[in-house]
């Protein structure tokens, strides 16, 4: 358990470091997306203008509310 927790902590720190770097790196470059060519998470950076999470959540919630009960 301790090894797993430490690994997760290190992975989170690495991910935060990469995200911070990419945010700075992209200033002045204007990329909408930065994609990895390795396994795991393929999308490393995305412009927040493309974040449709709220719209998707609202659509799913609306569908769930209107779905017939079984």
mmCIF file of the N, C-alpha and C atoms, coordinates in Angstrom:
data_MODEL
# 
_entry.id   MODEL 
# 
loop_
_atom_site.group_PDB 
_atom_site.id 
_atom_site.type_symbol 
_atom_site.label_atom_id 
_atom_site.label_alt_id 
_atom_site.label_comp_id 
_atom_site.label_asym_id 
_atom_site.label_entity_id 
_atom_site.label_seq_id 
_atom_site.pdbx_PDB_ins_code 
_atom_site.Cartn_x 
_atom_site.Cartn_y 
_atom_site.Cartn_z 
_atom_site.occupancy 
_atom_site.B_iso_or_equiv 
_atom_site.pdbx_formal_charge 
_atom_site.auth_seq_id 
_atom_site.auth_comp_id 
_atom_site.auth_asym_id 
_atom_site.auth_atom_id 
_atom_site.pdbx_PDB_model_num 
ATOM 1   N N  . UNK A 1 1  ? 0.813   -1.196 0.000   1.00 0.00 ? 1  UNK A N  1 
ATOM 2   C CA . UNK A 1 1  ? 0.000   0.000  0.000   1.00 0.00 ? 1  UNK A CA 1 
ATOM 3   C C  . UNK A 1 1  ? 0.858   1.262  0.000   1.00 0.00 ? 1  UNK A C  1 
ATOM 4   N N  . UNK A 1 2  ? 1.923   1.234  0.785   1.00 0.00 ? 2  UNK A N  1 
ATOM 5   C CA . UNK A 1 2  ? 2.794   2.407  0.879   1.00 0.00 ? 2  UNK A CA 1 
ATOM 6   C C  . UNK A 1 2  ? 3.491   2.680  -0.455  1.00 0.00 ? 2  UNK A C  1 
ATOM 7   N N  . UNK A 1 3  ? 3.932   1.626  -1.119  1.00 0.00 ? 3  UNK A N  1 
ATOM 8   C CA . UNK A 1 3  ? 4.586   1.771  -2.421  1.00 0.00 ? 3  UNK A CA 1 
ATOM 9   C C  . UNK A 1 3  ? 3.611   2.329  -3.454  1.00 0.00 ? 3  UNK A C  1 
ATOM 10  N N  . UNK A 1 4  ? 2.387   1.843  -3.436  1.00 0.00 ? 4  UNK A N  1 
ATOM 11  C CA . UNK A 1 4  ? 1.372   2.327  -4.376  1.00 0.00 ? 4  UNK A CA 1 
ATOM 12  C C  . UNK A 1 4  ? 1.089   3.803  -4.133  1.00 0.00 ? 4  UNK A C  1 
ATOM 13  N N  . UNK A 1 5  ? 0.943   4.182  -2.870  1.00 0.00 ? 5  UNK A N  1 
ATOM 14  C CA . UNK A 1 5  ? 0.669   5.579  -2.529  1.00 0.00 ? 5  UNK A CA 1 
ATOM 15  C C  . UNK A 1 5  ? 1.822   6.479  -2.965  1.00 0.00 ? 5  UNK A C  1 
ATOM 16  N N  . UNK A 1 6  ? 3.037   6.039  -2.741  1.00 0.00 ? 6  UNK A N  1 
ATOM 17  C CA . UNK A 1 6  ? 4.218   6.823  -3.134  1.00 0.00 ? 6  UNK A CA 1 
ATOM 18  C C  . UNK A 1 6  ? 4.301   6.949  -4.655  1.00 0.00 ? 6  UNK A C  1 
ATOM 19  N N  . UNK A 1 7  ? 4.016   5.870  -5.365  1.00 0.00 ? 7  UNK A N  1 
ATOM 20  C CA . UNK A 1 7  ? 4.025   5.895  -6.829  1.00 0.00 ? 7  UNK A CA 1 
ATOM 21  C C  . UNK A 1 7  ? 2.968   6.855  -7.356  1.00 0.00 ? 7  UNK A C  1 
ATOM 22  N N  . UNK A 1 8  ? 1.771   6.795  -6.790  1.00 0.00 ? 8  UNK A N  1 
ATOM 23  C CA . UNK A 1 8  ? 0.701   7.704  -7.213  1.00 0.00 ? 8  UNK A CA 1 
ATOM 24  C C  . UNK A 1 8  ? 1.078   9.156  -6.952  1.00 0.00 ? 8  UNK A C  1 
ATOM 25  N N  . UNK A 1 9  ? 1.679   9.412  -5.802  1.00 0.00 ? 9  UNK A N  1 
ATOM 26  C CA . UNK A 1 9  ? 2.118   10.766 -5.450  1.00 0.00 ? 9  UNK A CA 1 
ATOM 27  C C  . UNK A 1 9  ? 3.153   11.259 -6.459  1.00 0.00 ? 9  UNK A C  1 
ATOM 28  N N  . UNK A 1 10 ? 4.126   10.425 -6.776  1.00 0.00 ? 10 UNK A N  1 
ATOM 29  C CA . UNK A 1 10 ? 5.168   10.805 -7.733  1.00 0.00 ? 10 UNK A CA 1 
ATOM 30  C C  . UNK A 1 10 ? 4.593   11.028 -9.127  1.00 0.00 ? 10 UNK A C  1 
ATOM 31  N N  . UNK A 1 11 ? 3.667   10.169 -9.541  1.00 0.00 ? 11 UNK A N  1 
ATOM 32  C CA . UNK A 1 11 ? 3.036   10.333 -10.856 1.00 0.00 ? 11 UNK A CA 1 
ATOM 33  C C  . UNK A 1 11 ? 2.247   11.632 -10.931 1.00 0.00 ? 11 UNK A C  1 
ATOM 34  N N  . UNK A 1 12 ? 1.547   11.964 -9.854  1.00 0.00 ? 12 UNK A N  1 
ATOM 35  C CA . UNK A 1 12 ? 0.782   13.206 -9.810  1.00 0.00 ? 12 UNK A CA 1 
ATOM 36  C C  . UNK A 1 12 ? 1.708   14.419 -9.879  1.00 0.00 ? 12 UNK A C  1 
ATOM 37  N N  . UNK A 1 13 ? 2.816   14.370 -9.154  1.00 0.00 ? 13 UNK A N  1 
ATOM 38  C CA . UNK A 1 13 ? 3.786   15.464 -9.191  1.00 0.00 ? 13 UNK A CA 1 
ATOM 39  C C  . UNK A 1 13 ? 4.378   15.614 -10.587 1.00 0.00 ? 13 UNK A C  1 
ATOM 40  N N  . UNK A 1 14 ? 4.693   14.501 -11.228 1.00 0.00 ? 14 UNK A N  1 
ATOM 41  C CA . UNK A 1 14 ? 5.232   14.540 -12.587 1.00 0.00 ? 14 UNK A CA 1 
ATOM 42  C C  . UNK A 1 14 ? 4.211   15.130 -13.547 1.00 0.00 ? 14 UNK A C  1 
ATOM 43  N N  . UNK A 1 15 ? 2.976   14.674 -13.437 1.00 0.00 ? 15 UNK A N  1 
ATOM 44  C CA . UNK A 1 15 ? 1.901   15.177 -14.309 1.00 0.00 ? 15 UNK A CA 1 
ATOM 45  C C  . UNK A 1 15 ? 1.710   16.683 -14.118 1.00 0.00 ? 15 UNK A C  1 
ATOM 46  N N  . UNK A 1 16 ? 1.702   17.136 -12.860 1.00 0.00 ? 16 UNK A N  1 
ATOM 47  C CA . UNK A 1 16 ? 1.562   18.565 -12.580 1.00 0.00 ? 16 UNK A CA 1 
ATOM 48  C C  . UNK A 1 16 ? 2.723   19.357 -13.164 1.00 0.00 ? 16 UNK A C  1 
ATOM 49  N N  . UNK A 1 17 ? 3.922   18.810 -13.056 1.00 0.00 ? 17 UNK A N  1 
ATOM 50  C CA . UNK A 1 17 ? 5.107   19.465 -13.605 1.00 0.00 ? 17 UNK A CA 1 
ATOM 51  C C  . UNK A 1 17 ? 5.020   19.576 -15.125 1.00 0.00 ? 17 UNK A C  1 
ATOM 52  N N  . UNK A 1 18 ? 4.603   18.509 -15.777 1.00 0.00 ? 18 UNK A N  1 
ATOM 53  C CA . UNK A 1 18 ? 4.456   18.514 -17.238 1.00 0.00 ? 18 UNK A CA 1 
ATOM 54  C C  . UNK A 1 18 ? 3.382   19.509 -17.655 1.00 0.00 ? 18 UNK A C  1 
ATOM 55  N N  . UNK A 1 19 ? 2.239   19.503 -16.957 1.00 0.00 ? 19 UNK A N  1 
ATOM 56  C CA . UNK A 1 19 ? 1.161   20.431 -17.288 1.00 0.00 ? 19 UNK A CA 1 
ATOM 57  C C  . UNK A 1 19 ? 1.600   21.878 -17.139 1.00 0.00 ? 19 UNK A C  1 
ATOM 58  N N  . UNK A 1 20 ? 2.320   22.165 -16.073 1.00 0.00 ? 20 UNK A N  1 
ATOM 59  C CA . UNK A 1 20 ? 2.820   23.520 -15.845 1.00 0.00 ? 20 UNK A CA 1 
ATOM 60  C C  . UNK A 1 20 ? 3.783   23.934 -16.952 1.00 0.00 ? 20 UNK A C  1 
ATOM 61  N N  . UNK A 1 21 ? 4.700   23.041 -17.307 1.00 0.00 ? 21 UNK A N  1 
ATOM 62  C CA . UNK A 1 21 ? 5.643   23.332 -18.382 1.00 0.00 ? 21 UNK A CA 1 
ATOM 63  C C  . UNK A 1 21 ? 4.922   23.577 -19.701 1.00 0.00 ? 21 UNK A C  1 
ATOM 64  N N  . UNK A 1 22 ? 3.964   22.714 -20.041 1.00 0.00 ? 22 UNK A N  1 
ATOM 65  C CA . UNK A 1 22 ? 3.257   22.846 -21.315 1.00 0.00 ? 22 UNK A CA 1 
ATOM 66  C C  . UNK A 1 22 ? 2.458   24.137 -21.392 1.00 0.00 ? 22 UNK A C  1 
ATOM 67  N N  . UNK A 1 23 ? 1.887   24.545 -20.271 1.00 0.00 ? 23 UNK A N  1 
ATOM 68  C CA . UNK A 1 23 ? 1.146   25.805 -20.237 1.00 0.00 ? 23 UNK A CA 1 
ATOM 69  C C  . UNK A 1 23 ? 2.081   26.970 -20.567 1.00 0.00 ? 23 UNK A C  1 
ATOM 70  N N  . UNK A 1 24 ? 3.260   26.996 -19.951 1.00 0.00 ? 24 UNK A N  1 
ATOM 71  C CA . UNK A 1 24 ? 4.251   28.042 -20.241 1.00 0.00 ? 24 UNK A CA 1 
ATOM 72  C C  . UNK A 1 24 ? 4.798   27.909 -21.658 1.00 0.00 ? 24 UNK A C  1 
ATOM 73  N N  . UNK A 1 25 ? 5.086   26.694 -22.066 1.00 0.00 ? 25 UNK A N  1 
ATOM 74  C CA . UNK A 1 25 ? 5.631   26.425 -23.399 1.00 0.00 ? 25 UNK A CA 1 
ATOM 75  C C  . UNK A 1 25 ? 4.696   26.934 -24.489 1.00 0.00 ? 25 UNK A C  1 
ATOM 76  N N  . UNK A 1 26 ? 3.410   26.788 -24.261 1.00 0.00 ? 26 UNK A N  1 
ATOM 77  C CA . UNK A 1 26 ? 2.431   27.133 -25.287 1.00 0.00 ? 26 UNK A CA 1 
ATOM 78  C C  . UNK A 1 26 ? 2.137   28.631 -25.369 1.00 0.00 ? 26 UNK A C  1 
ATOM 79  N N  . UNK A 1 27 ? 2.580   29.407 -24.396 1.00 0.00 ? 27 UNK A N  1 
ATOM 80  C CA . UNK A 1 27 ? 2.375   30.861 -24.462 1.00 0.00 ? 27 UNK A CA 1 
ATOM 81  C C  . UNK A 1 27 ? 3.092   31.389 -25.697 1.00 0.00 ? 27 UNK A C  1 
ATOM 82  N N  . UNK A 1 28 ? 2.372   32.103 -26.518 1.00 0.00 ? 28 UNK A N  1 
ATOM 83  C CA . UNK A 1 28 ? 2.964   32.650 -27.732 1.00 0.00 ? 28 UNK A CA 1 
ATOM 84  C C  . UNK A 1 28 ? 2.991   31.686 -28.899 1.00 0.00 ? 28 UNK A C  1 
ATOM 85  N N  . UNK A 1 29 ? 2.754   30.416 -28.649 1.00 0.00 ? 29 UNK A N  1 
ATOM 86  C CA . UNK A 1 29 ? 2.736   29.442 -29.744 1.00 0.00 ? 29 UNK A CA 1 
ATOM 87  C C  . UNK A 1 29 ? 1.314   29.211 -30.241 1.00 0.00 ? 29 UNK A C  1 
ATOM 88  N N  . UNK A 1 30 ? 0.361   29.262 -29.332 1.00 0.00 ? 30 UNK A N  1 
ATOM 89  C CA . UNK A 1 30 ? -1.040  29.188 -29.702 1.00 0.00 ? 30 UNK A CA 1 
ATOM 90  C C  . UNK A 1 30 ? -1.563  27.831 -30.128 1.00 0.00 ? 30 UNK A C  1 
ATOM 91  N N  . UNK A 1 31 ? -0.911  26.763 -29.687 1.00 0.00 ? 31 UNK A N  1 
ATOM 92  C CA . UNK A 1 31 ? -1.439  25.438 -30.011 1.00 0.00 ? 31 UNK A CA 1 
ATOM 93  C C  . UNK A 1 31 ? -2.778  25.228 -29.305 1.00 0.00 ? 31 UNK A C  1 
ATOM 94  N N  . UNK A 1 32 ? -3.726  24.631 -29.993 1.00 0.00 ? 32 UNK A N  1 
ATOM 95  C CA . UNK A 1 32 ? -4.996  24.282 -29.359 1.00 0.00 ? 32 UNK A CA 1 
ATOM 96  C C  . UNK A 1 32 ? -4.856  22.978 -28.589 1.00 0.00 ? 32 UNK A C  1 
ATOM 97  N N  . UNK A 1 33 ? -4.029  22.077 -29.116 1.00 0.00 ? 33 UNK A N  1 
ATOM 98  C CA . UNK A 1 33 ? -3.808  20.774 -28.492 1.00 0.00 ? 33 UNK A CA 1 
ATOM 99  C C  . UNK A 1 33 ? -2.331  20.409 -28.588 1.00 0.00 ? 33 UNK A C  1 
ATOM 100 N N  . UNK A 1 34 ? -1.839  19.706 -27.580 1.00 0.00 ? 34 UNK A N  1 
ATOM 101 C CA . UNK A 1 34 ? -0.513  19.095 -27.634 1.00 0.00 ? 34 UNK A CA 1 
ATOM 102 C C  . UNK A 1 34 ? -0.733  17.617 -27.328 1.00 0.00 ? 34 UNK A C  1 
ATOM 103 N N  . UNK A 1 35 ? -0.329  16.781 -28.261 1.00 0.00 ? 35 UNK A N  1 
ATOM 104 C CA . UNK A 1 35 ? -0.611  15.352 -28.181 1.00 0.00 ? 35 UNK A CA 1 
ATOM 105 C C  . UNK A 1 35 ? 0.686   14.574 -27.988 1.00 0.00 ? 35 UNK A C  1 
ATOM 106 N N  . UNK A 1 36 ? 0.633   13.553 -27.143 1.00 0.00 ? 36 UNK A N  1 
ATOM 107 C CA . UNK A 1 36 ? 1.772   12.684 -26.892 1.00 0.00 ? 36 UNK A CA 1 
ATOM 108 C C  . UNK A 1 36 ? 1.839   11.594 -27.953 1.00 0.00 ? 36 UNK A C  1 
ATOM 109 N N  . UNK A 1 37 ? 3.034   11.116 -28.212 1.00 0.00 ? 37 UNK A N  1 
ATOM 110 C CA . UNK A 1 37 ? 3.172   9.984  -29.136 1.00 0.00 ? 37 UNK A CA 1 
ATOM 111 C C  . UNK A 1 37 ? 3.512   8.705  -28.380 1.00 0.00 ? 37 UNK A C  1 
ATOM 112 N N  . UNK A 1 38 ? 3.283   8.707  -27.073 1.00 0.00 ? 38 UNK A N  1 
ATOM 113 C CA . UNK A 1 38 ? 3.530   7.521  -26.252 1.00 0.00 ? 38 UNK A CA 1 
ATOM 114 C C  . UNK A 1 38 ? 2.208   6.989  -25.723 1.00 0.00 ? 38 UNK A C  1 
ATOM 115 N N  . UNK A 1 39 ? 2.255   5.867  -25.050 1.00 0.00 ? 39 UNK A N  1 
ATOM 116 C CA . UNK A 1 39 ? 1.046   5.288  -24.472 1.00 0.00 ? 39 UNK A CA 1 
ATOM 117 C C  . UNK A 1 39 ? 0.514   6.122  -23.323 1.00 0.00 ? 39 UNK A C  1 
ATOM 118 N N  . UNK A 1 40 ? -0.568  5.677  -22.747 1.00 0.00 ? 40 UNK A N  1 
ATOM 119 C CA . UNK A 1 40 ? -1.162  6.410  -21.631 1.00 0.00 ? 40 UNK A CA 1 
ATOM 120 C C  . UNK A 1 40 ? -2.016  7.551  -22.133 1.00 0.00 ? 40 UNK A C  1 
ATOM 121 N N  . UNK A 1 41 ? -1.956  8.659  -21.438 1.00 0.00 ? 41 UNK A N  1 
ATOM 122 C CA . UNK A 1 41 ? -2.722  9.832  -21.848 1.00 0.00 ? 41 UNK A CA 1 
ATOM 123 C C  . UNK A 1 41 ? -2.135  10.403 -23.129 1.00 0.00 ? 41 UNK A C  1 
ATOM 124 N N  . UNK A 1 42 ? -2.929  10.434 -24.179 1.00 0.00 ? 42 UNK A N  1 
ATOM 125 C CA . UNK A 1 42 ? -2.444  10.954 -25.452 1.00 0.00 ? 42 UNK A CA 1 
ATOM 126 C C  . UNK A 1 42 ? -2.565  12.459 -25.548 1.00 0.00 ? 42 UNK A C  1 
ATOM 127 N N  . UNK A 1 43 ? -3.527  13.040 -24.858 1.00 0.00 ? 43 UNK A N  1 
ATOM 128 C CA . UNK A 1 43 ? -3.734  14.479 -24.894 1.00 0.00 ? 43 UNK A CA 1 
ATOM 129 C C  . UNK A 1 43 ? -3.023  15.090 -23.697 1.00 0.00 ? 43 UNK A C  1 
ATOM 130 N N  . UNK A 1 44 ? -1.949  15.832 -23.965 1.00 0.00 ? 44 UNK A N  1 
ATOM 131 C CA . UNK A 1 44 ? -1.159  16.419 -22.890 1.00 0.00 ? 44 UNK A CA 1 
ATOM 132 C C  . UNK A 1 44 ? -1.624  17.816 -22.532 1.00 0.00 ? 44 UNK A C  1 
ATOM 133 N N  . UNK A 1 45 ? -2.135  18.555 -23.527 1.00 0.00 ? 45 UNK A N  1 
ATOM 134 C CA . UNK A 1 45 ? -2.586  19.930 -23.296 1.00 0.00 ? 45 UNK A CA 1 
ATOM 135 C C  . UNK A 1 45 ? -3.743  20.218 -24.229 1.00 0.00 ? 45 UNK A C  1 
ATOM 136 N N  . UNK A 1 46 ? -4.748  20.922 -23.713 1.00 0.00 ? 46 UNK A N  1 
ATOM 137 C CA . UNK A 1 46 ? -5.866  21.354 -24.550 1.00 0.00 ? 46 UNK A CA 1 
ATOM 138 C C  . UNK A 1 46 ? -6.295  22.742 -24.106 1.00 0.00 ? 46 UNK A C  1 
ATOM 139 N N  . UNK A 1 47 ? -6.528  23.611 -25.075 1.00 0.00 ? 47 UNK A N  1 
ATOM 140 C CA . UNK A 1 47 ? -7.035  24.947 -24.799 1.00 0.00 ? 47 UNK A CA 1 
ATOM 141 C C  . UNK A 1 47 ? -8.369  24.804 -24.073 1.00 0.00 ? 47 UNK A C  1 
ATOM 142 N N  . UNK A 1 48 ? -8.568  25.578 -23.027 1.00 0.00 ? 48 UNK A N  1 
ATOM 143 C CA . UNK A 1 48 ? -9.792  25.474 -22.230 1.00 0.00 ? 48 UNK A CA 1 
ATOM 144 C C  . UNK A 1 48 ? -11.038 25.805 -23.040 1.00 0.00 ? 48 UNK A C  1 
ATOM 145 N N  . UNK A 1 49 ? -10.879 26.500 -24.150 1.00 0.00 ? 49 UNK A N  1 
ATOM 146 C CA . UNK A 1 49 ? -12.026 26.824 -25.005 1.00 0.00 ? 49 UNK A CA 1 
ATOM 147 C C  . UNK A 1 49 ? -12.670 25.557 -25.562 1.00 0.00 ? 49 UNK A C  1 
ATOM 148 N N  . UNK A 1 50 ? -11.923 24.473 -25.606 1.00 0.00 ? 50 UNK A N  1 
ATOM 149 C CA . UNK A 1 50 ? -12.435 23.212 -26.138 1.00 0.00 ? 50 UNK A CA 1 
ATOM 150 C C  . UNK A 1 50 ? -13.013 22.299 -25.052 1.00 0.00 ? 50 UNK A C  1 
ATOM 151 N N  . UNK A 1 51 ? -13.039 22.772 -23.811 1.00 0.00 ? 51 UNK A N  1 
ATOM 152 C CA . UNK A 1 51 ? -13.556 21.965 -22.709 1.00 0.00 ? 51 UNK A CA 1 
ATOM 153 C C  . UNK A 1 51 ? -15.081 21.992 -22.730 1.00 0.00 ? 51 UNK A C  1 
ATOM 154 N N  . UNK A 1 52 ? -15.687 20.877 -23.061 1.00 0.00 ? 52 UNK A N  1 
ATOM 155 C CA . UNK A 1 52 ? -17.147 20.781 -23.129 1.00 0.00 ? 52 UNK A CA 1 
ATOM 156 C C  . UNK A 1 52 ? -17.692 19.902 -22.001 1.00 0.00 ? 52 UNK A C  1 
ATOM 157 N N  . UNK A 1 53 ? -16.919 19.734 -20.949 1.00 0.00 ? 53 UNK A N  1 
ATOM 158 C CA . UNK A 1 53 ? -17.308 18.868 -19.841 1.00 0.00 ? 53 UNK A CA 1 
ATOM 159 C C  . UNK A 1 53 ? -18.662 19.262 -19.264 1.00 0.00 ? 53 UNK A C  1 
ATOM 160 N N  . UNK A 1 54 ? -18.868 20.558 -19.012 1.00 0.00 ? 54 UNK A N  1 
ATOM 161 C CA . UNK A 1 54 ? -20.123 21.013 -18.411 1.00 0.00 ? 54 UNK A CA 1 
ATOM 162 C C  . UNK A 1 54 ? -21.309 20.700 -19.317 1.00 0.00 ? 54 UNK A C  1 
ATOM 163 N N  . UNK A 1 55 ? -21.156 20.951 -20.612 1.00 0.00 ? 55 UNK A N  1 
ATOM 164 C CA . UNK A 1 55 ? -22.238 20.669 -21.563 1.00 0.00 ? 55 UNK A CA 1 
ATOM 165 C C  . UNK A 1 55 ? -22.561 19.172 -21.605 1.00 0.00 ? 55 UNK A C  1 
ATOM 166 N N  . UNK A 1 56 ? -21.537 18.346 -21.581 1.00 0.00 ? 56 UNK A N  1 
ATOM 167 C CA . UNK A 1 56 ? -21.738 16.897 -21.604 1.00 0.00 ? 56 UNK A CA 1 
ATOM 168 C C  . UNK A 1 56 ? -22.443 16.446 -20.326 1.00 0.00 ? 56 UNK A C  1 
ATOM 169 N N  . UNK A 1 57 ? -21.982 16.950 -19.181 1.00 0.00 ? 57 UNK A N  1 
ATOM 170 C CA . UNK A 1 57 ? -22.600 16.583 -17.904 1.00 0.00 ? 57 UNK A CA 1 
ATOM 171 C C  . UNK A 1 57 ? -24.072 16.989 -17.887 1.00 0.00 ? 57 UNK A C  1 
ATOM 172 N N  . UNK A 1 58 ? -24.375 18.197 -18.370 1.00 0.00 ? 58 UNK A N  1 
ATOM 173 C CA . UNK A 1 58 ? -25.765 18.655 -18.410 1.00 0.00 ? 58 UNK A CA 1 
ATOM 174 C C  . UNK A 1 58 ? -26.601 17.781 -19.344 1.00 0.00 ? 58 UNK A C  1 
ATOM 175 N N  . UNK A 1 59 ? -26.058 17.421 -20.496 1.00 0.00 ? 59 UNK A N  1 
ATOM 176 C CA . UNK A 1 59 ? -26.766 16.562 -21.434 1.00 0.00 ? 59 UNK A CA 1 
ATOM 177 C C  . UNK A 1 59 ? -27.024 15.179 -20.869 1.00 0.00 ? 59 UNK A C  1 
ATOM 178 N N  . UNK A 1 60 ? -26.013 14.609 -20.219 1.00 0.00 ? 60 UNK A N  1 
ATOM 179 C CA . UNK A 1 60 ? -26.178 13.292 -19.599 1.00 0.00 ? 60 UNK A CA 1 
ATOM 180 C C  . UNK A 1 60 ? -27.194 13.347 -18.463 1.00 0.00 ? 60 UNK A C  1 
ATOM 181 N N  . UNK A 1 61 ? -27.123 14.413 -17.662 1.00 0.00 ? 61 UNK A N  1 
ATOM 182 C CA . UNK A 1 61 ? -28.084 14.562 -16.566 1.00 0.00 ? 61 UNK A CA 1 
ATOM 183 C C  . UNK A 1 61 ? -29.501 14.697 -17.099 1.00 0.00 ? 61 UNK A C  1 
ATOM 184 N N  . UNK A 1 62 ? -29.688 15.461 -18.170 1.00 0.00 ? 62 UNK A N  1 
ATOM 185 C CA . UNK A 1 62 ? -31.014 15.629 -18.769 1.00 0.00 ? 62 UNK A CA 1 
ATOM 186 C C  . UNK A 1 62 ? -31.528 14.293 -19.297 1.00 0.00 ? 62 UNK A C  1 
ATOM 187 N N  . UNK A 1 63 ? -30.660 13.536 -19.929 1.00 0.00 ? 63 UNK A N  1 
ATOM 188 C CA . UNK A 1 63 ? -31.054 12.227 -20.455 1.00 0.00 ? 63 UNK A CA 1 
ATOM 189 C C  . UNK A 1 63 ? -31.419 11.281 -19.308 1.00 0.00 ? 63 UNK A C  1 
ATOM 190 N N  . UNK A 1 64 ? -30.636 11.327 -18.241 1.00 0.00 ? 64 UNK A N  1 
ATOM 191 C CA . UNK A 1 64 ? -30.885 10.454 -17.095 1.00 0.00 ? 64 UNK A CA 1 
ATOM 192 C C  . UNK A 1 64 ? -32.226 10.786 -16.444 1.00 0.00 ? 64 UNK A C  1 
ATOM 193 N N  . UNK A 1 65 ? -32.506 12.083 -16.261 1.00 0.00 ? 65 UNK A N  1 
ATOM 194 C CA . UNK A 1 65 ? -33.750 12.510 -15.622 1.00 0.00 ? 65 UNK A CA 1 
ATOM 195 C C  . UNK A 1 65 ? -34.955 12.093 -16.453 1.00 0.00 ? 65 UNK A C  1 
ATOM 196 N N  . UNK A 1 66 ? -34.840 12.202 -17.784 1.00 0.00 ? 66 UNK A N  1 
ATOM 197 C CA . UNK A 1 66 ? -35.986 11.905 -18.642 1.00 0.00 ? 66 UNK A CA 1 
ATOM 198 C C  . UNK A 1 66 ? -36.106 10.423 -19.017 1.00 0.00 ? 66 UNK A C  1 
ATOM 199 N N  . UNK A 1 67 ? -35.128 9.620  -18.641 1.00 0.00 ? 67 UNK A N  1 
ATOM 200 C CA . UNK A 1 67 ? -35.173 8.188  -18.970 1.00 0.00 ? 67 UNK A CA 1 
ATOM 201 C C  . UNK A 1 67 ? -36.273 7.507  -18.167 1.00 0.00 ? 67 UNK A C  1 
ATOM 202 N N  . UNK A 1 68 ? -37.005 6.605  -18.814 1.00 0.00 ? 68 UNK A N  1 
ATOM 203 C CA . UNK A 1 68 ? -38.070 5.896  -18.086 1.00 0.00 ? 68 UNK A CA 1 
ATOM 204 C C  . UNK A 1 68 ? -37.482 4.998  -16.998 1.00 0.00 ? 68 UNK A C  1 
ATOM 205 N N  . UNK A 1 69 ? -38.175 4.934  -15.890 1.00 0.00 ? 69 UNK A N  1 
ATOM 206 C CA . UNK A 1 69 ? -37.740 4.080  -14.776 1.00 0.00 ? 69 UNK A CA 1 
ATOM 207 C C  . UNK A 1 69 ? -38.045 2.627  -15.111 1.00 0.00 ? 69 UNK A C  1 
ATOM 208 N N  . UNK A 1 70 ? -37.148 1.736  -14.726 1.00 0.00 ? 70 UNK A N  1 
ATOM 209 C CA . UNK A 1 70 ? -37.344 0.299  -14.989 1.00 0.00 ? 70 UNK A CA 1 
ATOM 210 C C  . UNK A 1 70 ? -37.883 -0.388 -13.772 1.00 0.00 ? 70 UNK A C  1 
# 
